[in-house]
Structures are given as C-alpha cells and as structure tokens.
Amino acid sequence: MTTLKDVAKKCSVDISTVSRALAGNPLVNKKTRMNICRVAEELNYRPHLPARMLAGRPSKTIGIIVWGVETNYYARIIKSVEQYLYQYGYMLIVGIGNKNYEKELHCLESFNSRLVDGIILVGPFSKKLNSELPKLKSLFLHPSVIIQSDKAHALANNIAVDDYTGILSAVKYLAELGHRKIGYISIEKSRVQLSDFRDAISACGLSLDEKFVKIRPEAYEIAGYKAMQDLLLENELPTAIFFSTDYYAIGAAKAIREHGLQIPRDISLVGFYGIRESLYAVPPLTTVQVPVQEIVLMATQQILTQIESDEAAPNISLTVQPELVIRESCAPPLNRS
C-alpha cells in the first residue's frame, strides 16, 4: 500500500509538504502541488478513510485547536465543549497550537485528513495564521467557529470576547475607589492588550505612568512574580495594578507579601479571565471573568446546527461581554485625596 512517505520520496519533498499539497493548501507552490498530485495518482496513493465516511455519513467528530492546556481557562473550554458534544453523540479531538503557525496549520490539516465534521479554533493565534486565514479556504470546508479572533473571517463563525469593555470596567472600578496611579503587568504577546488598557485609562480621565508598566517574557505565576519584583525596585509604586491574567496577579501577590506589603491595604490587584484559582488566592482576587459557558454554548450550538442542517447556513459573528467580579483584593488607596 502506497504511503505519504512513498510519495514524498518520489517527489523529493518532506511528508508535510505532500500532506498539504493533497489537502489543496494554497501555500504550497502550484507547480509543486501539481507534481505531487500527479505522482500520488501514478503510485495509486489513497488516504485511509473510515468506512462510515465512505458511505457518506458524518464522522460525529469535532476538532478543537487551543493555544494550550496549561491554564484553567482553556481546560474549562475543552471540558465544556466535550460535555456538550457528548450529549449529541459527538467525539472531541484536541489540537495544541501554542501560537506556532506550523503547529496550527498541522492541526487544521490533520483534522481535515481525519474528516472531522467541524472545527473550533480558540485564540490567541499566531500573527501569521490570522493574516493567512483568508487564503486557507481549503482547510475550512467543514462548519467552523473561531473564538477570539482579531477580526471576523467570512469562512467561519466568529465569537469574540469584548476584552476592552472588561478592562474598562476594572479601571472604572479602581478609579471609583480613588485610585489614580494604576499599573499594568503582562507578558509579551498577551491576548489582553496594553493598548486596550491605555485606552481605558484615558477614558477614565487618568494618565498612565510608564514606569508602572511591566512586561515579562515568562508565563503564568512566575511572570507576575518577577514583574512585581521589577516594579518594587521603582522609587514609587502604583496604588493598584491590572493584570492581563489572574495567574500574573497570583504570582505578584507573593512578591508583594515578601516585600512586607499588604493586599489591598497597600496595593489593590485586579486580574483577568476569572480562573478557578482566583477565588482561592490570598486574598480572593477581583477579576474580569470571561463567560466560558456562554461561549461554549454559542460555539457548539452554531457548529452542530450547520452540521445537522440540510441547507447551507450562513456564518455569524457574535460578541460576549466579560463581567467584573469584585472580591477582597481591592480597597481605596491609603493616600486617597
């Protein structure tokens, strides 16, 4: 039986190039793609297809591509999607993108080769994938949903989280408490953008001191811990800090306590996402909570409706609003004027 490896050897290319060419990926040079298809035909290459697909029946399988599985946020999305799909007899396959274009593309191509009935993509994605999406129509032949894309793409349903509104609610809350010096801690290439935070600060009539902005290359709690250590070296501290994820706030809290300061007496903290751990932080963390269940319900309902429909259903774009959850990590500043 002829394999992809056989075709690749005959064409003097790697296996991934053969896979992409046979999937109709427009990023493969046209001349190369045509040569690969010709050789595959000569060698009588045929992909192994499930018998149910040969009979024209759905595979009852959905593929989901997420940034990673290390965080509670993505784990909750995967779990919720799986539970919802299970009720309708569907199986979920998980792919990890890690904001790496090659890995993201590999996941898309693999899902298509396995003839899934639909695809869910959960951002953030690599910049290249975002820019190349309009060219990848051949990889979106099945009903698809893109969650948290930078912009709406006509080839798929789009569900966006209104990050700016969530950030603005947090900054407004801190301003109402009397905070005027609000810092920002994040990592490089964060989904929750510093530009949105700047706009929110401006909308509340405040100004942002650049020495209160700390960006780290690490991820998770260690990023917040090290960024807070950097901030503690400044000759002046903000009275409150907004973090682009709860993990950074939890890490920063450790550095603050080690420095002999108290939360929220000396400094208030607000996180983003509303992960499970935020409730058990010390003290419990005020956070902008992203409505995971609402997102999952929208995504799965739309994709299953398109799969089960006898007629082609149009793709839609929806936006969900995060909610500020107030806990014990915020208080008025000690020097409130």
Secondary structure, DSSP 8 states (H G I E B T S, - for coil): ---HHHHHHHHTS-HHHHHHHHTT-TTS-HHHHHHHHHHHHHTT------HHHHTT----EEEEEES-SSSHHHHHHHHHHHHHHHTTT-EEEEEE-TT-HHHHHHHHHHHHHTT-SEEEEES---HHHHHHGGG-GGG--S-EEEES-SS--TTSEEEEE-HHHHHHHHHHHHHHHT---EEEEEETT-SS-HHHHHHHHHHTT----GGGEEEESS-HHHHHHHHHHHHHTSSS--SEEEESSHHHHHHHHHHHHHTT--TTTT-EEEEEE--GGGGGSSS--EEEE--HHHHHHHHHHHHHHHHH-SS-----EEEE--EEE--SS----TT--
